[in-house]
């Protein structure tokens, strides 16, 4: 939920996998922002 609240949509896929839902048009800057949000969400949950 932390990712979703910051605008990043990820989907659970089994017990230890995550699926990303990137837009059809993707720039490097989008990937950088997505990884930053994901990193922050993981750090906040630990």
C-alpha positions as CSV (number, residue, x, y, z in Angstrom):
1,X,0.0,0.0,0.0
2,X,2.9,2.4,0.6
3,X,3.9,2.2,-3.1
4,X,0.3,2.7,-4.2
5,X,-0.1,5.7,-1.9
6,X,2.9,7.3,-3.6
7,X,1.6,6.6,-7.1
8,X,3.4,3.3,-7.9
9,X,1.3,0.3,-8.9
10,X,2.8,-3.1,-8.1
11,X,1.0,-6.5,-8.0
12,X,1.7,-9.5,-5.9
13,X,2.6,-12.6,-7.8
14,X,3.0,-15.6,-5.5
15,X,4.6,-15.5,-2.1
16,X,7.9,-14.0,-3.0
17,X,7.5,-12.2,-6.4
18,X,6.3,-8.7,-7.4
19,X,5.0,-7.6,-10.8
20,X,5.5,-4.1,-11.9
21,X,2.8,-2.3,-14.0
22,X,4.7,0.3,-16.0
23,X,3.0,2.6,-18.6
24,X,3.3,1.7,-22.2
25,X,5.6,4.7,-22.8
26,X,8.5,4.5,-20.3
27,X,11.4,6.8,-19.9
28,X,14.5,6.3,-17.7
29,X,13.3,9.0,-15.4
30,X,10.1,7.0,-14.7
31,X,12.1,3.9,-13.8
32,X,14.3,6.0,-11.5
33,X,11.2,7.4,-9.7
34,X,9.6,4.0,-9.5
35,X,12.7,2.4,-7.9
36,X,13.0,5.3,-5.5
37,X,9.4,4.9,-4.3
38,X,9.9,1.1,-4.1
39,X,13.1,1.5,-2.1
40,X,11.4,3.9,0.3
41,X,8.4,1.6,0.8
42,X,10.7,-1.4,1.6
43,X,12.8,0.7,4.0
44,X,9.7,1.9,5.8
45,X,8.3,-1.6,6.2
46,X,11.5,-3.0,7.8
